[in-house]
Amino acid sequence: MSTETVPAATADDPTIPPTEPCSVVWCGGRPYVLEAGGVSPRWVGTDGRGRPETLSNAQLQIRGWSHRRSGNRRSH
């Protein structure tokens, strides 16, 4: 099998966030959208109080993320 036909990360790989601009993931019960353009990718969403928040790929991975909204939401 050629490495050209195997994707670097599958959509179900929970360790690597998507790289396609405008992708949506869930983190801490809130949606984050991958901002298009820029030097390094950043995820844009809101914190627990509704204030704008940006996360890097590394921050998103540390906090944990999912392609689907989970049932348990963090409350602060």
C-alpha positions, -999 to +999 in steps of 0.1 A: +000+000+000+014+034-010+017+061+017+000+084-008-033+066-003-032+065+035-044+097+052-021+111+079-049+112+104-084+097+101-115+115+111-119+092+141-084+097+155-090+114+189-054+125+193-050+148+163-074+176+157-087+182+122-067+205+099-094+216+074-103+253+080-138+258+095-137+223+111-157+222+143-147+202+174-161+201+210-140+209+240-153+213+276-189+211+263-184+240+239-178+242+201-145+255+187-140+263+150-106+261+132-098+296+119-087+298+083-054+314+074-027+327+097+007+313+105-004+287+130-038+271+133-060+283+161-093+272+174-119+299+182-147+295+206-159+308+240-149+302+276-174+292+303-186+328+307-192+333+270-161+353+264-141+348+231-113+323+235-086+309+212-068+276+216-038+262+199-037+225+187-016+217+217-040+234+242-069+216+225-052+182+229-043+188+265-079+198+274-094+170+254-117+173+224-142+154+204-159+154+170-192+152+189-207+171+218-204+150+249-232+147+275-212+159+305-205+196+305-181+213+329-197+238+352-177+266+368 
